[in-house]
Protein backbone atom coordinates (compact mmCIF):
# COMPACT_ATOMS: atom_id res chain seq x y z
CA UNK A 1 0.00 0.00 0.00
CA UNK A 2 1.32 3.42 -0.96
CA UNK A 3 -0.01 6.91 -0.32
CA UNK A 4 0.81 9.75 -2.71
CA UNK A 5 -0.45 13.24 -3.47
CA UNK A 6 -1.39 14.31 -6.98
CA UNK A 7 -0.60 18.02 -7.51
CA UNK A 8 -3.71 20.22 -7.75
CA UNK A 9 -5.90 17.22 -6.86
CA UNK A 10 -5.66 15.32 -3.58
CA UNK A 11 -4.14 12.36 -1.81
CA UNK A 12 -4.65 8.87 -3.24
CA UNK A 13 -3.96 5.42 -1.82
CA UNK A 14 -2.61 2.77 -4.20
CA UNK A 15 -3.16 -0.85 -3.14
CA UNK A 16 -1.47 -3.65 -5.09
CA UNK A 17 -1.69 -7.41 -4.59
CA UNK A 18 0.17 -10.27 -6.28
CA UNK A 19 -0.63 -13.92 -5.55
CA UNK A 20 2.64 -15.78 -5.02
CA UNK A 21 0.95 -19.06 -5.97
CA UNK A 22 -0.72 -18.26 -9.32
CA UNK A 23 0.77 -14.87 -10.20
CA UNK A 24 -2.60 -13.10 -10.40
CA UNK A 25 -2.22 -9.34 -9.90
CA UNK A 26 -4.72 -6.76 -8.71
CA UNK A 27 -4.37 -3.01 -8.25
CA UNK A 28 -6.89 -0.61 -6.76
CA UNK A 29 -6.73 3.15 -6.20
CA UNK A 30 -8.76 4.95 -3.54
CA UNK A 31 -9.15 8.64 -2.81
CA UNK A 32 -7.66 9.74 0.49
CA UNK A 33 -8.95 12.59 2.62
CA UNK A 34 -12.40 14.09 2.58
CA UNK A 35 -14.98 13.94 -0.20
CA UNK A 36 -15.22 17.15 -2.23
CA UNK A 37 -18.30 19.32 -1.68
CA UNK A 38 -19.05 19.56 -5.38
CA UNK A 39 -18.39 17.28 -8.33
CA UNK A 40 -16.59 18.39 -11.46
CA UNK A 41 -17.06 17.48 -15.10
CA UNK A 42 -13.89 17.14 -17.15
CA UNK A 43 -14.15 16.83 -20.92
CA UNK A 44 -11.30 15.49 -23.03
CA UNK A 45 -11.42 15.44 -26.81
CA UNK A 46 -9.10 12.77 -28.20
CA UNK A 47 -7.71 14.18 -31.43
CA UNK A 48 -4.56 12.08 -31.93
CA UNK A 49 -2.57 9.15 -30.48
CA UNK A 50 -0.72 11.41 -28.04
CA UNK A 51 -4.03 12.22 -26.35
CA UNK A 52 -4.45 8.50 -25.56
CA UNK A 53 -1.17 8.56 -23.60
CA UNK A 54 -2.40 11.16 -21.08
CA UNK A 55 -2.47 10.06 -17.46
CA UNK A 56 -5.87 9.91 -15.81
CA UNK A 57 -7.18 9.02 -12.37
CA UNK A 58 -10.76 7.76 -12.40
CA UNK A 59 -12.07 7.56 -8.86
CA UNK A 60 -14.58 4.91 -7.84
CA UNK A 61 -17.24 7.63 -7.64
CA UNK A 62 -16.62 8.94 -11.18
CA UNK A 63 -18.58 7.98 -14.28
CA UNK A 64 -17.31 7.93 -17.87
CA UNK A 65 -19.27 9.03 -20.91
CA UNK A 66 -18.37 8.72 -24.60
CA UNK A 67 -21.22 10.49 -26.44
CA UNK A 68 -19.85 9.67 -29.91
CA UNK A 69 -20.75 6.00 -29.39
CA UNK A 70 -23.61 6.57 -26.92
CA UNK A 71 -21.67 4.87 -24.11
CA UNK A 72 -21.89 5.58 -20.39
CA UNK A 73 -20.06 3.81 -17.57
CA UNK A 74 -21.72 4.23 -14.18
CA UNK A 75 -19.72 5.24 -11.14
CA UNK A 76 -18.21 2.36 -9.22
CA UNK A 77 -18.02 0.03 -12.23
CA UNK A 78 -14.22 -0.16 -12.56
CA UNK A 79 -13.41 1.07 -9.07
CA UNK A 80 -10.57 3.57 -8.81
CA UNK A 81 -7.84 3.34 -11.42
CA UNK A 82 -4.77 5.39 -12.27
CA UNK A 83 -3.79 4.75 -15.88
CA UNK A 84 -3.71 6.40 -19.31
CA UNK A 85 -6.74 7.18 -21.47
CA UNK A 86 -5.81 4.17 -23.62
CA UNK A 87 -5.48 1.97 -20.53
CA UNK A 88 -8.87 3.13 -19.27
CA UNK A 89 -10.51 2.27 -22.60
CA UNK A 90 -8.81 -1.16 -22.53
CA UNK A 91 -10.16 -1.76 -19.01
CA UNK A 92 -13.66 -0.83 -20.20
CA UNK A 93 -13.38 -3.25 -23.15
CA UNK A 94 -12.03 -6.04 -20.90
CA UNK A 95 -14.86 -5.45 -18.43
CA UNK A 96 -17.45 -5.75 -21.20
CA UNK A 97 -15.83 -8.97 -22.46
CA UNK A 98 -15.58 -10.51 -18.97
CA UNK A 99 -19.23 -9.80 -18.23
CA UNK A 100 -20.38 -11.17 -21.58
CA UNK A 101 -22.24 -8.02 -22.57
CA UNK A 102 -22.64 -7.75 -26.35
CA UNK A 103 -20.42 -10.80 -26.84
CA UNK A 104 -22.90 -13.62 -26.18
CA UNK A 105 -26.51 -14.43 -26.90
CA UNK A 106 -28.65 -15.05 -29.95
CA UNK A 107 -27.46 -12.02 -31.92
CA UNK A 108 -23.72 -12.37 -31.17
CA UNK A 109 -21.38 -13.32 -33.97
CA UNK A 110 -19.24 -16.39 -33.43
WOWOMO-V971119 format. One record per backbone hydrogen bond with DSSP energy under -0.5 kcal/mol. NH is the residue of the N-H (numbers start at 0). CO is the residue of the C=O. E is the energy in kcal/mol with one decimal. If there is no record, write none. Layout:
NH|CO|E  NH|CO|E
//
This chain:
1|13|-2.4  3|11|-2.5  5|9|-2.4  6|4|-0.6  8|5|-2.1  11|3|-3.3  12|29|-3.2  13|1|-3.4  14|12|-0.6  14|27|-3.3  16|25|-2.9  18|23|-2.7  19|17|-0.6  22|18|-2.0  25|16|-2.7  27|14|-3.0  28|79|-1.9  29|12|-2.7  31|10|-3.2  41|39|-0.5  45|43|-0.6  46|44|-0.8  50|47|-0.9  51|47|-0.7  51|48|-0.6  52|48|-0.5  52|49|-1.1  53|50|-1.2  55|82|-3.3  57|55|-0.6  57|80|-2.7  58|56|-0.7  61|58|-1.6  63|72|-2.0  65|70|-2.8  68|65|-1.3  69|66|-1.0  70|65|-2.0  72|63|-3.5  73|71|-0.6  75|59|-0.5  75|61|-0.5  76|73|-1.5  80|57|-2.3  82|55|-2.5  82|80|-0.5  84|53|-1.5  85|51|-2.5  87|83|-2.5  88|84|-2.3  89|85|-2.2  90|86|-2.2  91|87|-2.1  92|88|-2.3  93|89|-2.7  94|90|-2.4  95|91|-2.2  96|92|-2.3  97|93|-2.9  98|94|-1.8  99|96|-1.0  100|95|-1.1  102|99|-1.1  103|99|-0.7  107|104|-1.0
//
